[in-house]
Amino acid sequence: MQAFTQLNGLVAPLDRANVDTDAIIPKQFLKSIKRSGFGVNAFDEWRYLDHGEPGMDNVKRPINPDFVLNQARYQAASILLTRENFGCGSSREHAPWALEDFGFKVIIAPSYADIFYNNCFKNGMLPIVLSADIVDDIFTQVASVEGYKLHVDLAAQTVSRPSGEVHQFVVDAFRKHCLLNGLDEIGLTMLQQDKIKAFEAKHKQVQPWLFS
Amino acid sequence: MAKTLYDKLFDSHVVHEDNGTALIYIDRHLVHEVTSPQAFEGLRLAGRKPWRVDSIVATADHNTPTNGWDKGLAGISDPISRLQIETLDDNIKEFGAKVYFPFMNANQGIVHVVGPEQGATLPGMTVVCGDSHTSTHGAFGALAHGIGTSEVEHVMATQCLVQKKSKTMQVLVDGVLGRGVTAKDVALAIIGQTGTAGGNGYAIEFAGSAIRGLSMEGRMTLCNMAIEAGARAGLIAVDQTTIDYVKGRPLSPKAELWDAAVTYWKTLHSDADAAFDAVVMLNAEDIQPQVTWGTSPEMVVGIDGRVPSLALAKNEVQRSDWERAYAYMGLTPNTPISEINIDKVFIGSCTNSRIEDLRAAAAVAKGKHIAPNVKLALVVPGSGLVKAQAEKEGLDKIFIAAGFEWREPGCSMCLAMNADRLAAGERCASTSNRNFEGRQGPGGRTHLVSPEMAAAAAIAGHFVDIRTIN
């Protein structure tokens, strides 16, 4: 996994609550057996005016000019600003794959759905929780200041604004450690294999029917 | 110290704990074709093998067609759907599984229907699957939740998952459910109260006399929808109903192991004085048959209600959510739910495709016919075994005589990955779990209801109160 340490990034606003993973990457693109290439179909139903299917030449498709991420000023954004309960619904990891492939490394929202939140960390992405009031205020700033950027520092757990204002955020210590160092979680867990084997042996004695 | 059911299940699976982050052991890994190929590929690239092949139970469900089975794999017109199904075949052949039900196998079906009916889901287990509706299996007093594909690979390689303990929420539903009020209505009424984010960070335990009174099918429907309240896991304590359901299934313990298992399973309930981080209470008598009107399961009202007006929105964020939902759903505020006409009906999904669901829908459809404005009414059994049982009982004939289509098992129009889908603007009464924009097809409009309510809507051509029908 790619490490994440710091980012000074352009912010794109997606002003909707409860954005579900079906919206982030519609089901027809889940038929792929690969892990890459989902970015061109991120938010497909909102982003294009026609119906998208795998294998289409997306460059030739009609763009929805009203969809915020299509606006020229938000191209090259690497921070997605959004509302409550982002990533709800389906557990599809294709959602963070699509957002990451699209160019987002950081998401800022007042809350996330649990599975999506967890999936982000497995893909070198940092989902940050800030209070609804702060998020609301950043929305206002992003709308009024073209090229609005935020500086994110994972080690310090801070989001800094151009004004100099700094917001602390909370992140679980283990997830932070993995993300800062780009650690492969499977490799880490394999270091515990003696403990897993010992647990398994004991578990088999207590609940032998689970192994029959 | 008094423990909740969640505590008991979690604590009994901790391999190692460090600073609040635990490594927990996984007993059952359910696998389907959509969220597994990248995980198997990851194993292959790293030269890893599954830690415990006999924990894996696999089937194809999301992409599989519900008709044209006489043509076999060649009947799957979409080549990438076909490739994904074939890839699962290849991966299971290479890596192995305890049992695998490939496309068209007599036992194939939706993974959350197949697991329990095979006895692959047992009380006390930890169960994972790359699918958010894995919460279904919590109905058995198992700790079950959806995971992403990276975690699918992690569980295959290590038999473990890195977890932080969730908070616990008890949802208490006491009283007796009225006639025509089902587990689906209970689930939707709860979500209407908590909102779709209300359960974020929690494992929900459903309790109370109304829950105790539910069959295992009903309990699965309820736990299935826990994720729509934001909770990754839903749980119900083990009781005699659970034990009776599990007994005699192909993978259930036998002989002396059965007796030992039952003794252990009877401890799988929250202690009387266990404390929960949150408690939500509903009176069973207050719950009406529910119908969602919008694009989130929390946008739900009783059948005698109306599409709510903006004045009822609790804040600015919800107001803009609702405005978008009115436009997408083509509905005007204050429209009575019973005046909403439908174009299609879908009876199926991991929420409501079990035998009890089909019996309930068939009882409503019997001797009647779908309304002329209903273009398509699909009945998609949850598994090959559910289909066979329904046919033994003659339910297929009842549905077909009433103008419904009787299909082969799979996920079908719940998420419309196969050919079953809504066209833009079409309105559907659906027994599935999500009414998100585009979920059942781009531009499609979904109203979530119980099987009885879906069948009644098919006959009437619009939503009707099942309690007014004999």
Interface residues (C-beta under 8 A of the other chain):
Chain A: D15 R16 A17 N18 D20 D22 A23 P26 K27 Q28 L30 K31 S32 I33 K34 R35 E45 H51 P54 G55 R83 E84 N85 C88 G89 S90 S91 R92 E93 H94 P96 S111 Y112 A113 D114 I115 N118 N119 K122 N123 D172 A173 F174 E185 I186 T189 M190 Q192 Q193 K195 I196 F199 E200 H203 V206 Q207 P208 W209 L210 F211 S212
Chain B: S12 H13 V15 H16 D18 N19 G20 T21 L23 Y25 D27 V34 T35 P37 Q38 E41 A46 R48 W51 R52 D54 H62 N63 D78 I80 S81 L83 Q84 T87 L122 G124 M125 G130 D131 S132 T134 H145 G146 I147 G148 T149 S150 E151 E153 H154 A157 T158 Q159 C160 V162 K164 T196 A197 N200 G201 I227 G230 A231 R232 P253 K254 L257 W258 A260 A261 Y264 S296 V317 Q318 S320 D321 R324 L415 A416 M417 R434 F436 E437 G438 R439 P442
